[in-house]
Amino acid sequence: MKSLEKFNELVDAFSKLPGVGKKSALRYAYFVSLQDSFGGLKLAQCIEDAVRFTRRCERCGALSEDEICDICTDKGRDNTRIVVVESPRDVLVFEQNGIYDGYYFVLDEINDEKIAKLHQMIVENGASEVIFAFTPGLNSDALMFFVQDKIQLEDVKFSKIAQGVPTGVNLENIDMLSLMKAFESRVKV
């Protein structure tokens, strides 16, 4: 319908979001346009502000509204460990769960500049451990070996997060590679 051009554009915009199908996009567009138009305007303002002010931290690559993120400027964090992740979203996951109090480095692309920045961060922090928190797989393993080979610092230990059987999942529902990794990484009880 020509008379609903703007509404249809909104439906189309929502449907481009990850995990949002056409039906959900239609529901969201209807809700923010008619059911809660004030909320829709607030959402639009929040989106505009996030797009305008959110950037990548110059030091670690995490999300920030400043040149350097709050994590990198927090001197109370454990500087002996750096967790290397694939995406700025991964930093948010760690921070929301509160399971880690050190620094991060986002390695979302492989180039000499990124490797040099990670090397510099390790040296500046005096870090003694680099922990890879990547999605398990052969590419991730190759990337870890590549980074380890490029960094080559004697006093730095490289490790990766454990992988294997998730809590509450039956063994019959586990793929062979995950089961094999869990068996190889077994711990004493």
C-alpha positions in Angstrom: 0.0 0.0 0.0 1.4 3.3 -1.0 -0.3 5.1 1.9 1.6 2.8 4.4 5.0 3.4 2.8 6.7 4.6 6.1 5.1 1.8 8.1 6.3 -0.7 5.6 9.8 0.8 5.7 9.8 0.3 9.5 8.7 -3.3 9.1 11.5 -3.9 6.6 14.0 -2.2 8.9 13.0 -4.5 11.8 13.1 -7.6 9.6 16.8 -6.9 8.9 17.7 -7.4 12.5 19.3 -10.7 13.4 16.7 -13.2 14.6 13.7 -11.1 13.6 11.3 -12.6 11.0 8.6 -10.8 9.0 5.9 -11.6 11.5 7.9 -10.3 14.5 9.0 -7.2 12.5 5.3 -6.5 11.8 4.4 -6.8 15.5 7.3 -4.5 16.5 6.4 -1.9 13.9 2.8 -1.9 15.0 3.7 -1.7 18.7 6.1 1.2 18.3 3.9 3.1 15.9 0.5 2.7 17.4 0.4 0.9 20.8 3.3 2.8 22.4 4.3 5.7 20.2 6.1 7.4 23.1 8.1 4.3 23.6 8.7 4.2 19.9 10.1 7.7 19.9 12.3 6.9 22.9 13.6 3.8 21.1 14.4 5.9 18.0 16.3 8.4 20.2 18.2 5.5 21.9 19.1 4.0 18.6 20.3 7.4 17.3 22.4 8.1 20.4 23.9 4.6 20.4 24.9 5.0 16.7 26.3 8.5 17.3 28.2 7.9 20.5 29.2 4.2 20.6 32.7 3.4 19.3 35.5 0.9 19.8 38.1 1.4 22.5 41.4 2.5 21.0 43.3 0.2 23.4 41.3 -3.1 23.6 38.6 -2.8 20.9 35.6 -3.2 23.3 32.6 -0.9 23.1 33.0 2.5 24.6 31.6 6.0 24.5 35.1 7.5 25.0 38.4 7.0 23.2 39.5 4.5 26.0 36.8 2.3 27.6 36.0 2.2 31.4 37.6 -1.2 31.7 41.0 -0.1 30.3 41.0 3.0 32.6 40.1 1.0 35.7 43.4 0.6 37.6 41.7 -1.8 40.1 41.5 -4.6 37.6 43.9 -7.6 37.5 46.6 -6.6 35.0 48.3 -10.0 35.1 45.7 -11.5 32.7 44.3 -10.5 29.4 41.3 -12.4 27.8 41.4 -12.3 24.0 37.9 -12.5 22.5 36.5 -12.5 19.0 33.9 -9.7 19.3 33.1 -6.7 21.5 29.9 -8.5 22.4 32.0 -11.2 24.1 33.4 -8.5 26.5 29.8 -7.7 27.5 29.1 -11.3 28.2 32.0 -11.6 30.6 31.2 -8.3 32.3 27.5 -9.1 32.7 28.4 -12.3 34.5 31.1 -10.8 36.6 33.4 -13.9 36.3 36.5 -12.0 35.3 38.2 -8.9 36.7 41.2 -8.4 34.3 41.6 -6.7 30.9 40.4 -7.8 27.4 41.5 -7.6 23.9 39.2 -7.9 20.9 40.9 -9.8 18.1 38.2 -9.6 15.4 40.6 -9.4 12.5 44.1 -10.7 11.9 46.7 -8.2 10.8 50.1 -7.0 12.0 48.6 -3.9 13.6 46.2 -5.9 15.8 49.0 -8.3 16.8 51.3 -5.4 17.6 48.6 -3.8 19.8 48.0 -7.0 21.7 51.8 -7.4 22.2 52.0 -3.8 23.4 49.1 -4.3 25.9 50.7 -7.4 27.3 54.0 -5.6 27.8 52.5 -2.4 29.2 50.3 -4.4 31.7 53.1 -6.8 32.7 50.6 -9.6 32.0 51.7 -13.1 32.7 48.8 -14.9 31.1 46.8 -14.5 27.9 43.6 -16.4 27.9 41.9 -17.1 24.5 38.0 -17.1 24.8 37.1 -18.1 21.2 34.3 -20.2 19.7 35.8 -23.7 19.7 36.9 -24.9 16.3 39.9 -25.6 14.1 40.1 -22.0 12.9 40.2 -20.8 16.4 42.9 -23.3 17.3 45.0 -22.2 14.3 44.5 -18.5 15.3 45.7 -19.2 18.8 48.8 -20.9 17.6 49.4 -18.0 15.1 49.1 -15.3 17.8 51.2 -17.3 20.2 53.9 -17.7 17.5 53.8 -14.0 16.7 53.9 -12.7 20.3 56.7 -14.9 21.7 57.2 -13.5 25.2 59.0 -15.9 27.6 57.2 -14.8 30.8 53.7 -15.1 29.3 51.6 -18.2 29.6 49.0 -18.8 26.9 45.8 -20.7 27.7 42.3 -21.1 26.4 38.9 -21.5 28.1 37.7 -25.1 28.6 35.3 -26.7 26.2 33.3 -29.8 26.3 30.0 -30.9 27.8 27.6 -28.1 28.8 25.9 -28.4 32.2 22.5 -30.1 32.1 22.9 -31.7 28.6 22.7 -35.4 28.1 25.7 -37.1 26.5 23.6 -38.4 23.6 23.0 -34.8 22.6 26.7 -33.8 22.4 28.6 -33.8 19.2 31.6 -36.1 19.0 34.2 -33.3 18.9 32.9 -31.7 22.1 32.7 -35.1 23.9 36.2 -35.9 22.8 37.5 -32.5 24.1 35.7 -32.9 27.4 37.2 -36.4 27.8 40.7 -35.2 27.0 40.3 -32.2 29.4 38.9 -34.2 32.3 39.9 -33.1 35.8 40.3 -35.0 39.1 37.4 -35.0 41.5 
